[in-house]
Amino acid sequence: MRTPTPGAFLLAIALLASACGLTSSVDEIPINEARIPDGTLEAINAMVPAGTPVVFEEIIADDDAKITIAIAPDLWKISTDEVGVDIVPIPGSGVELDTTMTIEAVCVGFCDRQDWSDYMYNDTFSPFTVSADATVLADEPLLMPEGRSLVASQPDGTNDVIVARWNDKATHFYLCRVELQPGDVALTDAFTAACEAAIPLWVGR
């Protein structure tokens, strides 16, 4: 019995993925062309309450080779040990250590292309599903690229920020989640703007 060569095996996998609609057909943004608009970083930092030692900066978030030009707090720890890119405060950063930010490239099922708009507004599967006792403070559509931004307040005093952007030609969508502890909810607007301002290269323009 003839054993397939590694090259033949990889080619077969690629052809199967293409036949099943697994591959993205997005015209991805080259990293050297991705630019956070002028003034965005300054506007976000202006949302930080006076006296709060949090300064946002531009970062590159790499989730399994899915690159996002993102905005996150300076000097926070960036980790890819778990799912997505976790951005967490360090002792002395001026916020509660359980306040967290995560940036992910998410796919579902066999990681094939989806009608992401239907998915994002499905109360069963959507990443925007919040607990029944949460109070939704904001729930807005986003454009260029298409997306959704939601802010919810939990009974324990925490605030959740959930932002997604997608392209139906892409196999993954961009997801930014922030959990703000009660002492940090004054940073909600700044984190929401930071999540919304990110540029996930694989989603396209």
C-alpha positions as CSV (number, residue, x, y, z in Angstrom):
1,M,0.0,0.0,0.0
2,R,1.4,3.4,-1.0
3,T,1.8,5.9,1.8
4,P,0.8,9.4,0.8
5,T,3.6,12.0,1.0
6,P,3.1,14.9,3.6
7,G,2.7,17.3,0.7
8,A,-0.1,15.2,-0.9
9,F,-1.8,14.9,2.5
10,L,-1.8,18.6,3.0
11,L,-3.0,19.2,-0.5
12,A,-5.9,16.8,0.1
13,I,-6.8,18.6,3.3
14,A,-6.7,22.0,1.6
15,L,-9.0,20.7,-1.3
16,L,-11.4,19.2,1.2
17,A,-11.6,22.5,3.2
18,S,-12.2,24.4,0.0
19,A,-15.0,22.1,-1.1
20,C,-16.7,22.3,2.3
21,G,-16.5,26.1,2.3
22,L,-14.1,26.2,5.2
23,T,-11.6,28.7,3.7
24,S,-12.0,32.4,4.0
25,S,-12.4,34.4,0.9
26,V,-11.8,37.8,2.6
27,D,-9.4,40.3,1.1
28,E,-7.5,40.7,4.4
29,I,-6.0,44.0,5.4
30,P,-2.2,43.9,5.1
31,I,-0.7,44.7,8.4
32,N,1.3,47.6,7.0
33,E,-1.9,49.2,5.8
34,A,-3.8,48.9,9.0
35,R,-4.1,52.2,10.8
36,I,-6.1,53.3,13.8
37,P,-7.5,56.7,12.7
38,D,-5.7,59.7,14.0
39,G,-7.1,61.0,17.3
40,T,-8.7,57.7,18.3
41,L,-6.2,56.9,21.0
42,E,-6.3,60.4,22.4
43,A,-10.2,60.3,22.5
44,I,-10.2,57.0,24.3
45,N,-7.7,58.2,26.9
46,A,-9.8,61.3,27.4
47,M,-12.6,59.0,28.6
48,V,-10.5,57.7,31.5
49,P,-11.7,59.4,34.7
50,A,-9.2,61.9,36.1
51,G,-6.9,60.3,38.7
52,T,-7.3,56.8,37.3
53,P,-3.8,55.5,36.3
54,V,-4.9,53.8,33.1
55,V,-3.4,54.8,29.8
56,F,-4.5,53.1,26.6
57,E,-2.0,52.2,23.8
58,E,-2.0,50.5,20.5
59,I,-1.0,46.8,20.5
60,I,-0.9,43.8,18.2
61,A,-3.1,41.0,19.4
62,D,-2.2,37.6,17.8
63,D,-4.7,34.8,18.3
64,D,-3.4,31.8,16.5
65,A,-2.1,33.9,13.6
66,K,-5.3,36.0,13.4
67,I,-3.9,39.5,13.9
68,T,-5.8,42.4,15.4
69,I,-4.5,45.9,15.6
70,A,-6.0,46.7,19.0
71,I,-6.1,49.3,21.8
72,A,-5.5,48.2,25.4
73,P,-4.2,49.5,28.6
74,D,-0.5,50.1,28.7
75,L,1.7,47.9,31.0
76,W,-1.0,45.3,31.5
77,K,0.0,41.7,31.1
78,I,-0.7,40.1,27.7
79,S,-1.1,36.3,27.6
80,T,-2.0,33.7,25.0
81,D,-1.9,30.7,27.3
82,E,-5.7,30.3,27.2
83,V,-8.3,30.9,24.5
84,G,-7.7,34.2,22.7
85,V,-5.5,37.0,23.9
86,D,-5.9,37.8,27.6
87,I,-5.0,41.3,28.8
88,V,-5.0,41.7,32.5
89,P,-3.9,44.3,35.1
90,I,-0.8,43.8,37.2
91,P,-0.5,44.7,40.9
92,G,-0.2,48.5,41.2
93,S,-2.0,49.3,38.0
94,G,-4.8,51.1,39.8
95,V,-7.6,48.8,38.9
96,E,-9.1,45.6,40.5
97,L,-7.0,42.6,39.4
98,D,-10.2,40.7,38.4
99,T,-11.0,43.3,35.7
100,T,-10.1,41.6,32.4
101,M,-10.0,42.2,28.6
102,T,-9.9,39.4,26.0
103,I,-9.5,39.6,22.2
104,E,-10.4,36.5,20.2
105,A,-10.7,35.2,16.7
106,V,-13.8,32.9,17.0
107,C,-15.2,30.3,14.7
108,V,-18.0,27.8,15.2
109,G,-18.7,24.3,14.2
110,F,-16.2,23.2,11.5
111,C,-14.9,26.8,11.2
112,D,-16.8,27.4,8.0
113,R,-18.2,30.6,6.7
114,Q,-21.5,31.7,8.3
115,D,-24.3,34.1,8.1
116,W,-22.8,35.9,11.1
117,S,-25.5,38.5,11.4
118,D,-28.0,35.8,12.2
119,Y,-25.6,34.2,14.6
120,M,-24.9,37.4,16.4
121,Y,-28.6,38.0,17.1
122,N,-29.5,34.5,18.0
123,D,-30.4,34.4,21.7
124,T,-29.3,30.8,22.1
125,F,-25.9,30.9,20.5
126,S,-24.8,34.5,20.3
127,P,-21.8,35.7,22.4
128,F,-24.1,38.7,23.3
129,T,-26.4,36.5,25.4
130,V,-26.3,37.9,29.0
131,S,-28.0,36.6,32.1
132,A,-31.7,37.3,32.6
133,D,-31.0,39.5,35.6
134,A,-28.5,41.7,33.8
135,T,-29.4,45.3,32.7
136,V,-28.5,46.1,29.1
137,L,-27.1,49.7,29.1
138,A,-26.3,49.8,25.4
139,D,-26.8,47.6,22.4
140,E,-25.7,49.2,19.1
141,P,-24.9,48.0,15.6
142,L,-21.5,48.8,14.1
143,L,-20.5,49.5,10.5
144,M,-17.4,49.1,8.4
145,P,-17.0,46.3,9.1
146,E,-20.4,45.1,10.3
147,G,-20.6,44.5,14.0
148,R,-22.4,44.8,17.3
149,S,-21.5,46.5,20.6
150,L,-23.3,45.7,23.9
151,V,-22.8,46.9,27.5
152,A,-24.5,45.2,30.4
153,S,-24.6,45.7,34.1
154,Q,-24.7,42.7,36.4
155,P,-26.5,42.5,39.7
156,D,-23.1,42.1,41.5
157,G,-22.0,45.6,40.2
158,T,-19.8,44.4,37.4
159,N,-20.1,45.7,33.8
160,D,-19.7,43.5,30.8
161,V,-18.5,44.9,27.4
162,I,-19.0,42.7,24.4
163,V,-18.0,43.8,20.9
164,A,-17.9,41.8,17.7
165,R,-17.1,42.5,14.1
166,W,-17.6,40.1,11.2
167,N,-17.6,39.4,7.5
168,D,-19.8,36.6,6.0
169,K,-16.8,35.7,3.7
170,A,-14.7,35.0,6.8
171,T,-14.4,31.8,8.8
172,H,-13.8,33.7,12.1
173,F,-15.3,36.8,13.7
174,Y,-13.6,39.3,16.0
175,L,-14.7,39.3,19.6
176,C,-13.6,41.6,22.4
177,R,-14.9,41.0,25.9
178,V,-14.2,43.1,29.0
179,E,-15.3,42.4,32.5
180,L,-15.1,45.4,34.7
181,Q,-15.2,44.9,38.5
182,P,-17.4,47.3,40.5
183,G,-14.6,49.6,41.3
184,D,-13.7,50.0,37.6
185,V,-17.1,50.6,36.0
186,A,-16.2,54.2,35.3
187,L,-13.8,52.8,32.6
188,T,-16.7,51.3,30.7
189,D,-16.9,54.0,28.0
190,A,-13.1,53.8,27.4
191,F,-13.0,50.1,27.1
192,T,-16.1,50.0,24.9
193,A,-14.4,52.5,22.5
194,A,-11.2,50.5,22.6
195,C,-12.9,47.3,21.6
196,E,-14.8,49.1,18.8
197,A,-11.7,50.8,17.5
198,A,-9.7,47.6,16.9
199,I,-8.9,46.4,13.4
200,P,-9.1,42.6,12.9
201,L,-7.1,42.1,9.7
202,W,-8.8,38.9,8.7
203,V,-12.3,40.5,8.8
204,G,-11.3,42.9,6.0
205,R,-12.4,46.4,5.4
